[in-house]
Amino acid sequence: MLRLTILLATIAAALVGVGYLLHLNPESVTVRFTSTSEWTGPLPLVLLSAFLAGAVVTFLASLVRASQTAVSGWRAERVARRQRRQQVRKEEGLSFAWLGELDKARTTLAKALRDGPDDLAAFLMFAHTYLEEGDFCRARTVLEEGLDRRGPDPKLLLFLAEAQRGSGDAAAAIETLERARRADPASPRVLTALRDTYTALGRWKDAGRVQEALLLVMHDPPQRAESERALIGMRYQSALEVADPAARIAELRTLLRAHPDFEPAAVSLGDALLAADQPRHAERVWRRAVARGARGGALERLERLLAGGPRARRLEVFTRRLLRRQPEDGTARLFRARQLIRNGQLDEAAAELGRIGPPWNSLPGYHGLLAELHVRRGAQDDAVRAFRHALAACALGVFRCQVCGAEAEEWRGYCESCRSWDSYRSSYEVHGVDGPAPPAPRALPPPAR
């Protein structure tokens, strides 16, 4: 009521003011709009008309602005509703995927993608449902569509590379990962995937180069130390792939100088020298490796090289000196006992085995030698008991991988089962006890599907 009264009073005051101006200014004025059109009227009326015209223009401008604001608000609300609906569908799709209901997950995620065609997370989850089922062809189709929409996004490229590896197209996977690396050169995940793909193909030199780049972006000390050990293994594998014998020997020698505790380099260098008809040099390399703390691989190679013939004396002298320097070395004593048994020196072998104490007398190799000694002596019951102990200790093979438990009759520098280096130990070794501890074996993560 008060507002209406004020409005009416304002209108009345305005009318009175206009009438007063008309009374004071009875003469007319001419207003020209163009060269041919004009309007003649009292001055107050002209002024009032100009004011009213300005008010109308202002009102219309305000109306247009308000309309624009209303339309923008409606559009923003519609976009917000669509985003909320899309988010809900994404969450539902993820829940279905976690529950293993992949068909429902795909249906829900397809609706989410209709609401947001450029949503990266929805694309990745949608493709992941196909990867989970092993349907790599459809996963590749989805991911390639996502790349067409979003460009070379590293996450999409990573998933695409996984689908390409799964479908057996490793060359395409490497090309895709190289694209991802160009898009994000410092991504540890991209570099790791690229390294693992090169590793799976046996391209060790390329894998080593990627590993060097990965080390540059690693800052956590334990992870960096593990990656450095993995790089040593890759360089070792790369050296083994060198076709020229002299170049292979040079690379293995360089690697051994840089990492003297890496037993695979010493053993393989000796093998390369032996293949090049340099047995004395091979023997020297293996002797030095044993002196530095290497055991199973180097001792086995020495025994094979020197056993029998005129060189057998050198093997006996070497093991005697080794035991004089390290009388508590149970591994060396087990190797010596095996030599004595094979040479028919059963009493001396029994004496050596009697000097072996814990923890070596619980090893499968100890029980295996004891059983062989009893067989040679004709003590069948004792041999059966020793064989049972050996089987209980899982003495099915001479060498065992300390990472995955794989067994082999010969020492290996690289375990293909778990992709680790320097992990094979003899059944005569107590891991972490014999000599200076070598670097912990490093296993790469399993290759992607």
JOKARA-V331692 format. One line per field, one symbol per residue. ss: DSSP state (h for helix, s for strand, l for the rest). phi: phi as a letter, one per 40 degrees, with the letter a starting at -180 (. if undefined). psi: psi as a letter, one per 30 degrees, with the letter a starting at -180 (. if undefined). A space follows every 10 residues. Layout:
# JOKARA-V331692
ss=???
phi=???
psi=???
This chain:
# JOKARA-V331692
ss=lhhhhhhhhh hhhhhhhhhh hhhhlllsss sslllllsss sshhhhhhhh hhhhhhhhhh hhhhhhhhhh hhhhhhhhhh hhhhhhhhhh hhhhhhhhhl lhhhhhhhhh hhhhhllllh hhhhhhhhhh hhhllhhhhh hhhhhhhhhh lllhhhhhhh hhhhhhlllh hhhhhhhhhh hhhllllhhh hhhhhhhhhh lllhhhhhhh hhhhhhllll hhhhhhhhhh hhhhhhhhhh llllhhhhhh hhhhhhhhll llhhhhhhhh hhhhhlllhh hhhhhhhhhh hhlllhhhhh hhhhhhllhh hhhhhhhhhh hhhhhllllh hhhhhhhhhh hhlllhhhhh hhhhlllllh hhlhhhhhhh hhhhhhhllh hhhhhhhhhh hhllllllss slllllssll lllsslllls sllsssllll llllllllll lssllllll
phi=.ccccccccc cccccccccc ccccbcccbb bccbcbbabb acdccccccc cccccccccc cccccccccc cccccccccc cccccccccc cccccccccg cccccccccc cccccbcbcc cccccccccc cccgcccccc cccccccccb gccdcccccc cccccccgbc cccccccccc cccacbcccc cccccccccc cgcccccccc ccccccbcbc dccccccccc cdcccccccc ccccdccccc ccccccccbc ccddcccccc ccccccgbcc ccdccccccc cchcbdcccc cccccbcggc cccccccccc cccccbcccc cccccccccc cccgcccccc ccccccbccc cbcccccccc cccccccgcc cccccccccc cccgccbcbb cccbgcbacb cbcbcccbfb bfbcbcccbb cgbcgcccdd dbbcccccc
psi=eeeeeeeeee eeeeeeeeee eeefiflllk kkeaffklkk lkeeeeeeee eeeeeeeeee eeeeeeeeee eeeeeeeeee eeeeeeeeee eeeeeeeefg ieeeeeeeee eefeeifgje eeeeeeeeee eefgifeeee eeeeeeeeef aikeeeeeee eeeeeeggie eeeeeeeeee eeeifgjeee eeeeeeeeef fgieeeeeee eeeeefgkfk eeeeeeeeee eeeeeeeeef fkekeeeeee eeeeeeeeif gjeeeeeeee eeeefghiee eeeeeeeeee effkdeeeee eeeeefklaf feeeeeeeee eefeeifgje eeeeeeeeee effgieeeee eeeffkakgf ggleeeeeee eeeeeefgie eeeeeeeeee eeghiflekk kfefgkllfl kkfkjfeghl lhfkklffkj kfejakklkk kkkllkkl.
